[in-house]
Amino acid sequence: MSGPVGLAIIGCGTVSHQYLRTLAGYPDDVRVLACADLDAARAAEVAEKYGVPAATDVPSAIAHPDVELVVNLTVPAAHDLVAADAINAGRHVYNEKPLSLDRTSGARMLAAAATAGVRVGGAPDTFLAPGMATALRLAADGGIGTPQSALLIMQSPGPESWHPSPEFLYQHGAGPLFDIGPYYLTALTAAFGPARRVVAQGRRAFASRTIGSGPKAGTAFDVEVPTHVTALIEFTDGPVATLVMSFDSPLARTGLLELTGTEATLALPDPNAHRANGRILRRGAQEWAELPAEHDDPHVGRGFGVTEMARAIRAGVPHAASGERALHVLDLMLSIQESVDNGGYVEVGSSF
């Protein structure tokens, strides 16, 4: 086939607005034909705002005759079901993170796609952004010498002060590790390759939290997952990394992802952003040097991985934000969680 790849957006929550704004910048690559949500009014509102031709139910959106790729923006607990429906209908699928809630379901999703002859992609796509890609390319070309270690830190008080419906972010499949961790760990694995084993600890500062904004402001809800996680990660090729993911810190500190090699330390751009550049401190230097992006793209944003996948489909080449990469990051996070729960080192069985 030729021309733009037809898309269906499933899940019209907050993140769908970011996707649709990004996708609108690539009319030669993608065309959003339908959107669907369990809340029909919300789907209709999103369709009208972004000029999507059809707002319908999930089965109808997936079955649309011109849809080739389903963009799955549902809550984590629904990722497997929606992806299975898309694959069964012969559609490619791109899942928001995490790919799935468990390894078995994630592996089953990839196996079903392989049998059906369709592709699976997975967020996050920030490792493809111009500034991040420039920094990662420098590291891959030996710009920091032999990679040795990494430091990743994301600390905040939590999203309940600004998010109007934050409950799901504190339930199984979320928390700082599964909600924010994929951005950092995807960039880290893009730099160091597959992880080999982990050891971790975690804690939960509060048994419940209170929504701070929106129509549900003042409503308390239960916290089901660790809200502070610290992990040590060993990689197959040798480097090690220290990870801190926390929703328990009054001090907000985000975007810290540093790679240290024998010749330099590389500060990657914020892995939860698309419009930032890296910095490098070379051995013997007194000042950081900026790393301007090698190319610019004014439309890059959340959802760019869908566009990259669509281009790869048309070109018949592998796409970068692959299901295998997303499954390995899921496996890595689950291994960290298992170490938190049970103690000791946990082997990471997958690769990409």
N, C-alpha and C positions, 0 to 999 in steps of 0.2 A: 504494500500500500504506500501511498504518498500523501503529502499534505499534513496538516496538523493532526496530532493524535487526539481522538475524542475522549473526554474525561467525564466521570461522574464523581461528585463530591458526596461522601457519606459522612454525616455528622456536621452540623452547622453551628457549632459552639464558637467560643472565642477565637480559637486558632484558625478556624475556617476563613475569617476575615483577612488574616495575614496571608494565607495561601492564595486566596482569590486576588488580592492586590498584586502579589508577585506574579501569578500566572497570567494576569492581564498584560504584563509586559512582554510576553512571548507569543504573540498571535500566530507566528509562523510555525511554532512547535506544538502548541497545545490549544485545545478549544473545549471549554467547559460547557457541556451539553445538558447536564441535569444535576440537581442536588436533592438530598433527602435527609430527613431527620425524624426521630420519633415524635418530635414536636412539629407538626405540620405547619403551624403558623410561623415558627422560626425558620423553617426551610423556605417558606414563601417570602419572608422578609429578606433573607439573604439573596434569594434569586432575583428579587426586584432591585435590590441595591446594586448588584454586580452584573445585571443583565444576563443572567443564566436563563436559557429558554424554558426549562422545565423544573418545577418544584414538585416532587412526588414522593411516594413511599420508597423504601429501600429496594424491594424486589424489582419495581418498575425502573428505578434508576439504573440498577445493574443490568437489566434486560434491554435497555435502550439499544436499538439496532446499530447505532453509530458509536457507542461507547466501546473503547478498547482497553482503557486503563481506569481502574477504580481507585480513588484516593480515599483511604480509610482513616477518617479523623474522629472516630468514635472514642469513648472512654476505653482505657486499657482492657477492661474485662470483656469488651465486645469485639476486640481486634480479631480473635480467632474465628468467630462465627461469621462476621462480615467478610473476612478474607476467604473463608471456605466457600461462601456463596458466590463470590466473585470468580474464584478459580473454577468452581463447578460450571459456571456460565461461560467459561473460556475467556475470561478477562484477565489481563495483567492486574496486579494489585500493588499499591504503595501504601505501607502502614505508617502511621505516626508511631513514635516510640512509646513504650518498648514494643518490639515486634510481636511478642506474645507474653503470657504470664508464666510460662514454664517451658523447659527445654523440649519436652516430648511434643507439645502442641506446636512449638516453633518448627521443629524438625519435620513434623507431619505436614505442616503448611508448605514447606519447601519441597518435600517429596511429592505432594499432590500437584504443585505447580509444575514440577519437572515432568510428571506423567501427562499432564494436560497440555504441555508445550507452551506454558505461559511463564512470565517473569514475576518475581517478588522483589520489591524494593523496600527500603526502610529508612525512616528518619533516625537521627538528625542528618541534615545535609550541610551544616556549617563548615565541615572540613573541605567542602568544594568552593567556598567563597574565595574571592581573589586574594585577599590578604593572607588568609590561612593557607591557601594552596601555594602561595609564594614562599612562605616560611617553611612549610613541609618539604617543598622541593629543594630548598637550600640544605635542609638537614639530610635529605636523601642523597644529595650530591656531595656529601662529606663536609659541609660547611661548618659543622661543630666538632669535627673529628669523629672519634669513635663514641657513639652514644653510651652514656653511663647510667643516668638516673633522670627522674622527673619528679616534680612537685605540683600537685593539683589541689587547689583550695577553693571551695565555695561555702561561704558562711552568710546566713541571713536570719532575721527573726522569724521567717516563714511568710508564706503568701496570703495568709488569711486577712491581713489588714487591708489589702487592696482587691483581692479576687472575690467576686460576688458569690461564687459557689465553690469554695475550696475543699469541701469535704473529701472529694475523691482523691485529692493530693495527699491525704493522710491515711488512705486505705491500702489494702493489699495491691501491689503492682505500682505503687507510687512512693511517697516519701522522698527525701532529698536524693537518696541513692538512685531510685528508678525514675524520678521525674527529671532531675538535673544531671545526674551521673552520665546518661547517654551522650550528652554533648561533650563532656570532658573525656570520657573513655573512648568515644569514637575518634576524636582527634588524636588521643594518645596511641591508639592502636594503628592509626594511619601513619604515625611516626615510628613506632617501635615494632609493629607487627603483632602477631597473636600473643596473648598472655599464657603462661604455663601454670602458675599456682598463686594462691592468695592466702593471707591470714588477716583477720579483721576483728574489730570490736565495735559495739554500738550501744546506744542508750536512748531513752525517751524522757525528755525533761518534764513534759506535762501529759497527763492522762486525757485531757480534753482541751480544746481551743475554742475561741469565739470569733465569729465572723465580724469583720470590722467595717464593711461597706456594702452598699446595695440594699435590695429589699429584705434580705435576711440578716441584716446587721443586728448584732446582739444575740444571735442564736449560737448556742454551744453545740459542739459535736465531738465524738470520741476520736482519739488518735490510736490507730491500730498498728503502726509500724515504728521502727526506730527513727528518731529524728536527728540523730547525730551518728555518723559512721566514719570510722578511721580504718584504712586498709593499707597493707603493703602488698605490692603486686610484682611478681617476677615474670619476665618475658622470655619466650623461647630463645630469642637471639642474645640474651644476656642482661639487658638493662633491668633496673628495678625502679619502682615508682611508689611515692607516698601520696595517698588520697585522703582528703577530708571533705565530707559532704554534711552540711548541718543546716537545719531550720531552727536551731536553738540559740543562736548568737545575737545579742543586741548589736554587735559590731557587724555591719554588712561588708563583706569582702568577697568580691566575685571576679571571675575572669582570670584567675591566677593559674597559669599552666606553663611551667618552665621546664625545658629540656636542657640537661647539662651533658656536654661531651668533653672529650679530652682537650679540645681547643677553644671552646666557647660555650656560653649559656645562651639559649634561645628562648625568649619570652614569646610564646604564641599569642595571637589575638584571642580575645574573649571567645571561647568556643560556643557560647550561647548567643553570638551576634554574627552578622554577615558583613558589616561595614566597618572593619577595623584592620589594622596592620600590626605586624610583629616588630620585635626589636631584638638586637643581638649585642652581647657583650663578649668581645673576643679576648683571649688570653693576653694579658699585658695592657689592655685598654683601660682607661679611667672612666669613660663615658659610654652609655648605650648608644648604638647606632640604629636609626630607624630603617625598617625594611618596607619601602613603598611597594604596593602591589604591582606585579609585572603587567597586569592588564586591569581594566576597569569595566564594570557592568552596572549601570545605574539601576537595573531592575532586580538585582540579586536580593533575595530575602527568603523567608521561610516558605518552603515549597519549591525552591530552585532544584532540589533533587528530583522532583517530578519532571521538570523540564529536561534535566540531564538524562533521565531514564527514557523519556519520550524520544529524544534525539538518538539515543543508543538503539531503541527499538527500530526506528526508521533506517539507521545505518547498519543494523545487523551486527552490532558489536556489544561487548559486555557493558553494563552500566556500573558506575562506581558505588552508588549508595545501595549496595546489593543486599539481598536477604541473608546471604551467608555472613556478611560483615555484621549485620544487625543481630543475627542469631548468636554470633560469638560475643558481642557486647552484652546481650542478654545473659548468656552463659556465665560471663565474667561477673556480672552483677549478682546473679543467683549464687555463684560460688562465694562472693563476699558475704551475702546474706546468710548462707549456710555456716560460714566461719563465725559470724556474729552469734548465730543461734547455738552452735555446737562446740565452738572453740577449735583451735588447731588449724593447720594448713588444709586447704581444699584444692585439689587438682582441677584445672580447667580443661575439659575434655575436647572442646571444639577447636576449630581453626577456620581460616578463610584465606 
